[in-house]
Amino acid sequence: MNNQPQIMDGDTLLFAVFCIDGIAERLDMSGAEVYRLLTGNGKILDSYILKYYDTLHTQGKEYIVDELVELMKDEGLVQ
């Protein structure tokens, strides 16, 4: 299994930062903490945010953040 993060173009990178910032704001955490959670065991950044970028980036911020926070809860990363 490849442990290297996916290479992102500029739009995808900006979207990943947008997601991290939105989650950090919602959960009152730092962006660095959220990044560590999203790239840890569950690999949510690669396996969900980047994988489904084409669909996710068409949604509104509230929907995106709700989905990601729920996924993080399902993965046991946050309460």
Secondary structure, 3 states (H helix, E strand, C coil): CCCCCCCCCHHHHHHHHHHHHHHHHHHCCCHHHHHHHHHCCCCHHHHHHHCCHHHHCCCCHHHHHHHHHHHHHHCCCCC
